[in-house]
Amino acid sequence: MAKHVIKGIVCTTILSLSAIVTVTGCSTPSAPSYVSESTIDSESIVSSKDAVEKLVTFYPQQKELSVSLPSEWEVVTEEISPSLLKLATKDQTRSLRIDRVNREDYIPDMSLTDYMVRHQENINAARESVDTNDEVIRTSQLMIDQKEAYVKEGRTNYGKHQFGYITAFLETNQHFYIITYTKMYQFTAADQEFFEQMAQHFRILNDKPTDYSTSSEELIPHQGKYAQFQISTPSNWQVHAFELSDSALDISLAENNEQLSVYLASKDEFDSDLTLEDYGRYVAEVYADGKDTPIPDLKPVEINGLKGIQLEGHYVDNERQTAELRTILESQNHFVEIVFYTTESRFDRVKKDYEMYTSTYEEPEK
């Protein structure tokens, strides 16, 4: 029994990391797929060349910040690696992405420089399977919205492709902000000037934590491998390919760092006298040992005729504070583990949603 349960918990951890780590490093420009519905304002400035240039002000959907850029820029979206705001030039040779992460989701004493190290480690981990070569050319400091930002400029080779980048890191009481400008091919002095001008027109408007996206109120059912069960989640959550893990189903809303994983454990793998309580207690003990946390409380539940046990988990993983709702059910031929997890700062306000999604789990009548 121990071998099976540990496998499930380790797999959950790996999925959690992939869900909650958004690599905000040097990404190549991507094709636009939608135009922001947010208000877009226009203004004019005088550049260093004394030429009047029209600027367009862009906002994320919830107007957490604003940035003004020349009219050749437009909003784009990127489902694989979502940002608070992502823009690109119409010729797709340059891009600007703005991200922010909630400080509450990290260990309490993490500084901006600590986060910069963690951020680079995440980028390096994401690039392990790709032929890349990154070179930092220079580092500097820059004032952005009256805050001191750490800036690094470099170039990256992805196989035969090369692009330059400038990344700025700044902090507020609530967030770490990451601003990354990328350009295909080599940088010139004009790129440095562009970034400095962009910094002059960057404003944080609302530093309170917000979600990148909102879960749809419409729920749609999903079946696991071999149609052994059905569970419903919001219609804008994305189903992962089955072959990516040992789970029976993985669904996520990457923008909000939240994911559902469902695991099935055949009773044939265990002693015939194993009870739901025994299985649940063992899962809780292995979970606590693996996460170095106290054994969570176990609460009895019943979902569509299946008796079960529910527990909450709160732990630090890779210096990131994570929370999960895990429900263990007993079916005729197997045990079920339904695991929802997200960042710690979001858990209290989405817990009831997770409980509601869990309540839709059902198995076909035999």
N, C-alpha and C positions, 0 to 999 in steps of 0.2 A: 504493500500500500504506500509506503513512504516514497518509493521511487516515482510512482505515478503522480502523487500530489505535488511533490517538489517540482516535477517537470512542468506542471500547470502553472505554478506560481512564478517560476523563472521565466516562462514564456510570457506571462502577463507583464513582468517587469520590462522585458525587451520591447514589447508593443507599447508600453507606457512611454518609454524613452523616445521611441520614434514618433509618438503622437504629440508629445509636449515640447520637443526640441524643434524649433523653427530656425533653420540655418539662414541667418541674415547677412551672410557674407557676399562675396562678389558673384553676382548672378548675371548672366548675359541677358540683354534685352529680349523681351518676348512679344509676340504679336498681341495687339489689343483685342479684347473680347467683349468689352462693354464700355460705355461712356458713363461716368459718374452722374448720378441723379442729384448730387449735392450742388449747392449754389456755386457758380463760377463767376468771379468778378474780374474786371479788367482795370488796368491802370497803366500809366506810362512813366518811364524813368529815363534818365540820361546816362548812358554807359560811359566808360572811360574814354571812348572815342568820340564823345560829344554827339552821338547819334541817338535820336529819340527812339526807344524800343518799347513796344507794347507788351506788358506783362499780363498774364492771366493768373488769378489766384485760385488754387485748388484746395479742396477740403475732403477729408474722409467723410463717410456717410453720417457719422455722429458729431462731426466738426470738433474733434479733439484738438486739431491744430490746423494751420494754414501755411501754404508755401506758394510764392509767386514766381512763375517761370515764363519764358518767352512763349508766344502763341503756337510755336511748332510742337509743343509738348501736349500730351493727352493722357488721360487715366487709362490704365490697363488692369487686368486682374490675372491672378496666377493661383490656380487651385492647389497645385502641389506644394507651394511654399507661400502661403498668403501673407500679406503685409497690411499694416494699418493704412498705408497709401503707397501705391506703385504707379509710376508714370514713365513714359518713354517718348522719344521723339517720333515723329510720323515716319521717318525713314528707318526706324528700329536700330539705329547705331548707338544710341545712348539711352540709359535708363537711370531712374532715381527711385529708390525704395526707402520708405521710412517705417521703422518698427519701434515698438516700445514693449517692455516687459515689466510686469508688476513686481515691485521689490518685495512684497509680502510672500511671493512664491519662492523666494530664495532664503537662505539662512540669514538670520537677523543682522549679522555684522558684515555682510558682503558689501564691499566698497565698489566704486566704479571701476577701479583698476582690477579688482578681483573678477568683476563681471567680464571685463575685456579679455582676461585670460580664459575664462570659461567659454566665452563666445568663440574664441579662436580654436579651442579644443573641439567644440562641437562642429565647426567647419572642417577641421582636419579629419574628424571621424567620418563625416559625410563624404569626404573625398577619397577615402581609403581604396575604394574599388574603381576609381577613375584616374587616368593618367594626367596628373596635374603637377605644375611647378609654380610656386608662389614666391615672389620676391618683394620685400618691403623696401621702397626706395628712400622714403624720408618720413619722419614724424614731426608733428608740430602741435601748436595749440591755437584755438580760434574762438572768439566770442560768438555765440549763437543764442539769440533771444536773451541777452544779458547773462548768459551762463557760459562758464569756461568749458570748452569741448576739447577732447583729445582727438587728434586727427592723424591718420596714417595714409600714405599714398604708396601704391605698389602696382605690380603687374602680375598677371596670372596666365599661364599657358595650359589650355585644355586640349591635349593632343596637338592638332595642327592649328588650333585657334588661339589667338592671343587678345587680351583686353587689359586696359588699365582701370584702376579703381581708386577712389578716395572714400574713406569711411570715417565718420565722426561719431564719437560717443559723448553723451552728456547725461546728467542726472538731475532729477527733481526729488522732492520728498516721497513721491509715489512710484516713480518709474525710472528705468534706464532707457534712454532713447538712442537709437542707432540709425544714422543717415548714411546711405551708401550710393555713391554715384559711380556708374560703370560706363565704359566706352570701348567699342571694338577698336582693335589696333592700338597704336601708341598714343600716349598723352602728349599734349602740347601746352604751352603757357595759357592758351585760351581755355583749356579745361580747368586749370587752377583758378583762373579768373571767374569762370562760370560758377564754380563751387563757392567761392567767397561771396559772389553776388547773391547766390541762392541763400547762403547763411544770413545775409542781411534782411532777407524777406521771409524768414522762417519764424513762425509764432506758435507758441503753445497756448491754446485757448481754453482747454479744460483738462486738467491733470488728474481728475478723478478716474478711477478704474472703469473701463467699459469693455464690452465684448466686441471682437471684430465682426461677429455675425450674430444673428438671432435664429434660434431653432424654430423651424416651421411648426405651426399649430396642427398642421395636417400630419397624421401618422399613417405610415404605410407598413404592411407586414413583410417580413423577410423570413425565408426558410433557411435552415442550416444545411450542412452537408447531408446528402441523402434524404432530405426533407423529413428529418426526425422530429422537428419542432417548428414553431412559428413564434416570432416576437416582433412587435411594432416599434418603430422609432420615427422621429421627424423626417419628412420627405426630403429635406436637404442634407441629410447625413449620407455619407458615401460608403458603399459596401466594398471591402477589400477582397482581393483575389484569394480564393480558398487555399492555394498552395503556398501562401506566404507564411503560414504558421501551423501549429498543431491544433489550433482552436477549430470549433465547428462553425464559427461566424465571427467576423470582425467588421464593425461599422464605426465610422468616426465623423466628427465635424472638426476638421483640422484647424480651422480659423480660431476656434475657441479652446483648442487643446483638450478635447474630450473624446472618449472612445468607449465603445462597448465590445467586450469579448465574451463569447459563450463557449464553455468547455463541457464535454460529455465524457464520463468515465464509466465504462461497462462494469457491472457488478461481477462479471466473470473473472475480473482481475483481482478480486478481494475475497477474503474469507466469507463463507456463506452466512455467518452470524453477525456480520458488520451492520450496525444500526446507523441511522441518519445522525444521531447524536454523536456516535463515535467518529464518524467521518467528519462532521462539522468541527468537533473539538480538535481533531488532528490537523485539519486544514488551518485552524486558527493558531495552533501552536507552531506549526511549520512557518506560517506567515510571519508571526511575531519574531521568531528566531532569524528568519531571513532578512527582515527589515530592521532588526534591532529595536523593536518597540514592544510595549506591554501587550499581553494577549488581549485582543479586543473582546468586548462583551458580545454574547450571542443572544439574538432575539428570535423567538419562534414566529414563523409566518406560514401562511397557506395561500397558494396561488393556483387558481383554477383546479382545485381538487388535489394539488400536490403539496404535501407537507414539506416545510423547509426551515432553514435557519438563515438569519441575516446578520451581517456584521459590517462595521465601518473600519476602515484602515486609514491611518494618517502617518506619513513617513517622509523622510528626506532621501531622495534618490539623485545622485550626481549634483548635490548641493541645491536641488530643486525640491520644494515642498509640494507633496502630492497627496491627494485623498481619493479614496475609492469606496464604493458601496458594492459589497459582494453578497450574493444570495445563493445559497446551496439548497437544491431541491432533490427529493428522492422520487424517482420514477420506478416503474416496474422492473426495468432491466438495467438502469444506469443512474448515476448521480449527475446532477447538473450544476455547473457554476456559472452564474451570470454576473459579470463584473463591469461596472461603470466606473471610470476614473477620470479625474481632471485635476487642475491645479488647486492648491489649498484655498486660495483666496476666493474661488468660485463655488466651492463645494456646498456651503450652507444655502446659497440661493438656488442651486440646481438639484439639491438632494430630493426634494419632493417630485421633481420631474423624473428623476431616475427611478424612484419608487413606482411612479405611474407607468413608465415604460416597462419595468420589470413585471408589473401586474398583467401585462398582455401576453406573457409567455404561456404557451399551451402546446400540448402534444396531441396528435391524432388518436382517435379512439382505436383500440386494437380489437 
